[in-house]
């Protein structure tokens, strides 16, 4: 009799606990499903908002509107109307001089010989090279 | 008290055989109490969750009314129509969700108050019509479709349970009227009525996962639209049209027909604004047709460039007399005929080719048949049936035969691109490399080369000098045609057009500009011919294209196309 009562009590307890657990699980599932629906709806709303914003972006960037905005702000922004390049500003390569541009001549940073009359590199001082013009100041004359 | 008494009674201990039964009963009652208590607790927790916790979540937006909670959940929302974009992905048409208002007359509580409130909110909904709708026997009546969220919130404030909302997709065209004739429009039920919307209805209604990429470039479209509209206004023209076509692929980069309409409210514009002058309209385009008759002459005659024709006197054939607009009154070579746009010379060329030759060449270029393009609004060319001898002469300079501008640019593209067939297209394939696929030759390379030189000549020395932009090799042909009236051709009603190609050394674009009935102004000395109207418009369009496409100018000394092709040799036999 005692055993039967114990079994009954355990069975009852087990069923109550199981029922409670099932209830909790069911509630959780429903809650998660609700969350998913909410998130899905939020995602849809965000997507819809993105579509609206995209449409608005292209609406505001209509070429005619941009042109008008630029023209209105032309004076204050110091902007000029875009025009194609005039072909006449370009010259043919035939017009260019065929002279060979001399290579820049570099001088040593320092000289071991202190004799002024014997420079390490010989060059014509009268005709300064392109390199001298560019590098003369930085390189010094070795003195 | 009664409960406590009964419990007290249960606490009585019975000795003997029945004592065990009482204990069992007591235990069972206790258990039942515990069970019910637990159940009540669960219900209480659940109620707390639903009423307090979840209610807080719903009210998080403060005073803001989340209108999406009031959308009918039972509705069957249609598939969102696919977006339409230009070749660079610029949005041309999209579908946005918008609520539509309906009424369930069974649940309307205060019809008069609701009708008054709605008619004040929407002036297009009259009070009496609303009242009538509220008294209908059905359960669903549309009141207003595609309303804004703000209006929706205001309607909710009326608080009548008979009013309801359903989400629908509303078609939006962010570029407005700019590409109205190409994109077309569709209604709220997703039915395309014009342009790409109609031509690709089956594809668009499949859904939003797809995006239809058109061949259009919105920058080209704007250049065409702005310049043609400006010229129309300047010369008080009745209408205008223009198209830019890629000569290699046939891509329609821009297509404008003016006046145009608002695709959001197509019925609010006059019906004729929906007429597409580029694809639907067929016109006698006049001298631009000399491109084809001259090409036909070059194709069919030997040593064609050395032939000359006498243009000293008007040409008389039967009861017809053919005159030149600017008579040269001398013998002209073929390039000279083309350059000065001599009707007499071209008619004589046509006569030499013969009726069959002209017709078969025009047919080969697609000028005699309805164009086989994937576009819903397409016009059929008009030409005389039966074809008489005089028709050969008039058709050679563009009279007596009416074609649509899209047919014309297609044929010009074929002439200048080396002689290959071009089919205009409005939608780009998923993936394609330029120059892919087999090419069908319609015109010889030699004829194509000579025609490009001749078209360049028209711009440098002929009737379209205003189209000459230094550094850019531009070629073309003007056309000024009188419109047919009740008593023959009306000299005061003109169709002025220009078809230009650039750069001529490696053609990329063919651009056509047409003005319907432009009026002369003092600035043009009263002239409304193509050279004064369509040609400067073309030049401005080209300048815009050069700017946004960053096309480099040719270095004149080395690459001047006209020098390279020895135009002076062609025209003057080497002696200038």
Interface residues (C-beta under 8 A of the other chain):
Chain A: X12 X16 X20 X23 X27 X41 X45 X48 X51 X52 X54 X55 X56 X58 X59 X62 X63 X64 X67 X82 X83 X84 X85 X86 X87 X88 X90 X91 X92 X93 X94 X95
Chain B: X31 X35 X38 X42 X46 X68 X90 X91 X94 X96 X97 X172 X174 X175 X176 X178 X218 X219 X221 X222 X225 X226 X469 X470 X471 X472 X543 X546 X547 X548 X551 X552 X553 X554 X555 X556 X557 X558
